[in-house]
Amino acid sequence: MKVKETPVVKFSNVCRYYGSTGNGGEVVKALCGVSFEITKGEFLAVTGPSGSGKSTLLHLMGLLDRPSEGEIDIDGVPVSKMSDTSLAKLRNQKIGFIFQQFNLLPKTSSLKQVELPLVYAGVPAGKRREMAKKELEAVGLADKMNNRPSQLSGGQQQRVAIARAMVTGPALLLADEPTGNLDSKSGASILELFEQLHEGGVTVIIVTHDRDVAAHAPRQLVIRDGELVEDQPTRRLRPASK
């Protein structure tokens, strides 16, 4: 009998409320009763209108916030009641983040940017440099290792951010509007890179309001008014080039 694989992400009836019922305060239900599983190697998009709860879902998946109700497992680890210190350690080990604004240090080389998560993880300097070089080569920036962000295009800056997110070998890659600050050509190249990462076995989750961006993912979770209203396939990715 085939053993069921442990989900990389599992939400079980998760709710997130903001505000207080005390003194007549209003409670905002940012998410309510959300349940789903994501298996290793999936590529999916979380989409929905502004204010739907996408960012709240991202923060919960990325261990930047805690649920008010329900349970969350990340790579088989229940996280809802973990300490802040344990969450930070798990986040560094298991999750890579990519943001719309790139979040690169302005006076730091590409190589040093990618090394940063390894510094926090306590990886020795020589090993850090070797691992960072490998990731920059993988995203096509072998010749830009010593460049600062101001010397790179927007698309190249996002590639540095992707290399930085991937250098720790995370179980989960979370991308928040990753093409939002890019022109259409650069955005398309970044989406192609995500497809390549997916084809290589990386679990990729893109949070976006852009339907064209979401259409690149084989599966979509649609959030509306804090509820998961759709969980469906979109289209097949093109076959990997031989």
C-alpha positions as CSV (number, residue, x, y, z in Angstrom):
1,M,0.0,0.0,0.0
2,K,1.4,3.4,-1.0
3,V,2.1,5.7,2.0
4,K,0.6,9.2,1.7
5,E,3.3,11.8,1.4
6,T,3.4,14.5,4.2
7,P,2.1,17.8,2.9
8,V,4.5,20.7,2.8
9,V,1.6,22.9,3.9
10,K,-1.5,21.9,5.7
11,F,-4.2,24.3,6.9
12,S,-7.0,22.8,9.0
13,N,-10.0,25.1,9.5
14,V,-7.8,28.1,10.0
15,C,-9.2,31.5,11.0
16,R,-7.5,34.8,11.6
17,Y,-9.2,37.6,13.4
18,Y,-8.0,41.1,14.0
19,G,-9.4,43.6,16.6
20,S,-11.0,43.0,20.0
21,T,-14.4,42.3,21.2
22,G,-13.7,44.3,24.4
23,N,-15.2,47.7,24.8
24,G,-17.4,47.3,21.8
25,G,-14.4,46.9,19.4
26,E,-15.0,45.5,16.0
27,V,-13.5,42.1,15.0
28,V,-12.3,41.8,11.4
29,K,-12.4,38.2,10.0
30,A,-9.4,38.3,7.7
31,L,-9.6,34.5,7.1
32,C,-12.3,32.1,8.2
33,G,-12.5,28.3,8.0
34,V,-9.7,27.8,5.5
35,S,-8.5,24.2,4.8
36,F,-6.2,22.9,2.1
37,E,-3.0,20.8,1.6
38,I,0.0,21.5,-0.6
39,T,2.2,18.5,-1.6
40,K,5.9,18.6,-2.3
41,G,6.8,19.9,-5.7
42,E,3.5,21.7,-6.4
43,F,3.3,25.0,-8.2
44,L,0.3,27.0,-7.3
45,A,-1.1,30.6,-7.2
46,V,-3.1,32.2,-4.4
47,T,-5.3,34.8,-6.0
48,G,-8.3,37.0,-5.3
49,P,-9.3,40.7,-5.2
50,S,-7.6,43.3,-2.9
51,G,-8.6,42.8,0.7
52,S,-9.7,39.2,0.2
53,G,-7.2,37.7,2.7
54,K,-4.3,36.8,0.4
55,S,-1.7,38.6,2.4
56,T,-3.0,37.1,5.7
57,L,-2.8,33.7,4.1
58,L,0.8,34.4,3.0
59,H,1.8,35.6,6.5
60,L,0.4,32.5,8.0
61,M,2.1,30.2,5.5
62,G,5.4,32.1,6.0
63,L,5.2,31.8,9.8
64,L,5.0,35.6,10.1
65,D,1.7,35.4,11.9
66,R,-0.4,32.9,14.0
67,P,-3.9,31.7,13.4
68,S,-6.7,32.7,15.8
69,E,-8.3,29.3,15.3
70,G,-7.3,26.0,13.6
71,E,-4.1,24.3,12.9
72,I,-1.2,24.8,10.5
73,D,1.5,22.2,9.7
74,I,4.7,23.2,7.7
75,D,6.5,20.2,6.3
76,G,4.9,17.9,8.9
77,V,5.6,20.2,11.8
78,P,2.6,21.6,13.7
79,V,3.4,25.3,14.2
80,S,0.3,27.0,15.7
81,K,1.6,26.8,19.3
82,M,5.3,27.1,18.8
83,S,7.4,29.8,20.5
84,D,8.6,32.8,18.5
85,T,12.2,31.6,18.7
86,S,11.2,28.1,17.3
87,L,9.1,29.7,14.6
88,A,12.0,31.9,13.5
89,K,14.3,28.9,13.4
90,L,11.8,26.9,11.3
91,R,11.2,29.8,9.0
92,N,14.9,30.1,8.3
93,Q,15.2,26.4,7.6
94,K,12.0,25.7,5.7
95,I,10.8,28.8,3.9
96,G,12.2,31.1,1.2
97,F,10.6,34.5,0.6
98,I,10.5,36.6,-2.5
99,F,8.8,40.1,-2.5
100,Q,7.6,42.6,-5.0
101,Q,10.1,45.2,-3.7
102,F,13.1,42.8,-3.9
103,N,14.2,43.8,-0.4
104,L,17.9,43.9,-1.3
105,L,20.6,45.8,0.7
106,P,21.5,48.9,-1.5
107,K,25.3,48.8,-0.9
108,T,25.8,45.0,-0.9
109,S,27.0,42.8,-3.7
110,S,24.8,40.1,-5.2
111,L,27.1,37.4,-3.7
112,K,26.8,38.9,-0.2
113,Q,23.0,39.3,-0.5
114,V,22.7,35.6,-1.2
115,E,25.0,34.7,1.6
116,L,22.9,36.5,4.3
117,P,20.5,33.6,5.2
118,L,23.5,31.3,5.5
119,V,25.1,33.8,8.0
120,Y,22.0,33.6,10.2
121,A,22.1,29.8,9.8
122,G,25.7,29.7,11.1
123,V,27.3,28.3,7.9
124,P,31.1,28.8,7.7
125,A,32.3,31.6,5.4
126,G,33.9,29.4,2.8
127,K,30.9,27.2,2.5
128,R,28.6,30.2,2.3
129,R,30.5,31.7,-0.6
130,E,30.4,28.4,-2.5
131,M,26.7,27.9,-2.0
132,A,25.8,31.5,-2.9
133,K,27.9,31.3,-6.1
134,K,26.0,28.1,-7.1
135,E,22.6,29.7,-6.6
136,L,23.6,32.9,-8.6
137,E,24.8,30.7,-11.4
138,A,21.5,28.8,-11.3
139,V,19.5,32.0,-11.9
140,G,21.8,33.2,-14.7
141,L,23.8,35.8,-12.8
142,A,27.3,34.2,-12.8
143,D,28.7,37.5,-14.2
144,K,26.9,39.8,-11.8
145,M,28.1,38.4,-8.4
146,N,30.0,41.6,-7.5
147,N,27.3,44.0,-8.7
148,R,25.2,46.1,-6.2
149,P,21.4,46.5,-6.8
150,S,21.8,49.9,-8.5
151,Q,24.0,48.2,-11.1
152,L,21.3,45.6,-11.9
153,S,18.0,45.8,-13.8
154,G,14.7,45.0,-12.0
155,G,14.6,41.5,-13.4
156,Q,18.2,40.9,-12.3
157,Q,17.5,42.2,-8.8
158,Q,14.6,39.8,-8.6
159,R,16.8,36.9,-9.7
160,V,19.2,37.8,-6.8
161,A,16.2,37.7,-4.5
162,I,15.3,34.3,-5.8
163,A,18.8,33.0,-5.4
164,R,18.8,34.3,-1.8
165,A,15.5,32.6,-1.1
166,M,16.7,29.3,-2.5
167,V,20.2,29.1,-1.0
168,T,19.1,27.4,2.2
169,G,17.2,24.7,0.2
170,P,13.8,25.6,1.6
171,A,10.8,23.2,1.6
172,L,8.6,26.1,0.4
173,L,9.2,29.1,-1.8
174,L,6.7,31.9,-1.2
175,A,6.5,34.8,-3.7
176,D,4.4,37.8,-3.0
177,E,3.5,39.7,-6.2
178,P,7.0,38.8,-7.6
179,T,6.4,40.5,-11.0
180,G,4.6,43.6,-9.7
181,N,7.5,46.0,-10.1
182,L,8.8,44.5,-13.4
183,D,8.1,45.3,-17.1
184,S,6.3,42.6,-19.0
185,K,9.5,41.1,-20.5
186,S,11.3,40.9,-17.2
187,G,8.1,39.5,-15.5
188,A,7.8,36.8,-18.1
189,S,11.5,35.7,-17.5
190,I,10.9,35.5,-13.8
191,L,7.8,33.4,-14.3
192,E,9.8,31.1,-16.6
193,L,12.4,30.8,-13.8
194,F,9.6,29.8,-11.4
195,E,8.5,27.2,-13.9
196,Q,12.0,25.8,-14.1
197,L,12.3,25.7,-10.3
198,H,9.0,23.8,-10.2
199,E,10.2,21.3,-12.9
200,G,13.3,20.8,-10.7
201,G,11.1,19.7,-7.8
202,V,10.8,23.0,-5.8
203,T,7.4,23.8,-4.1
204,V,6.4,27.3,-5.4
205,I,3.5,29.4,-4.2
206,I,2.8,32.8,-5.9
207,V,0.4,35.2,-4.2
208,T,-1.0,37.6,-6.9
209,H,-4.0,39.6,-8.0
210,D,-2.9,39.3,-11.6
211,R,-4.9,36.6,-13.4
212,D,-2.2,36.3,-16.2
213,V,0.5,35.6,-13.6
214,A,-1.8,33.1,-11.7
215,A,-2.4,31.3,-15.0
216,H,1.2,30.1,-15.0
217,A,0.5,27.9,-12.0
218,P,-1.2,24.5,-12.6
219,R,-3.3,25.0,-9.4
220,Q,-5.1,28.0,-8.0
221,L,-6.5,28.8,-4.6
222,V,-9.0,31.7,-4.9
223,I,-9.6,33.7,-1.7
224,R,-12.6,36.0,-1.4
225,D,-13.9,37.7,1.7
226,G,-11.5,35.6,3.9
227,E,-12.8,32.3,2.6
228,L,-11.3,29.7,0.2
229,V,-13.9,29.7,-2.6
230,E,-12.1,27.8,-5.3
231,D,-9.3,25.2,-5.3
232,Q,-8.9,24.1,-8.9
233,P,-6.4,23.2,-11.7
234,T,-5.6,25.9,-14.3
235,R,-3.6,24.5,-17.1
236,R,-0.6,22.2,-17.6
237,L,2.8,23.8,-17.8
238,R,4.6,23.3,-21.1
239,P,6.9,20.2,-21.1
240,A,10.4,20.7,-19.8
241,S,12.9,21.3,-22.6
242,K,15.1,18.3,-23.4
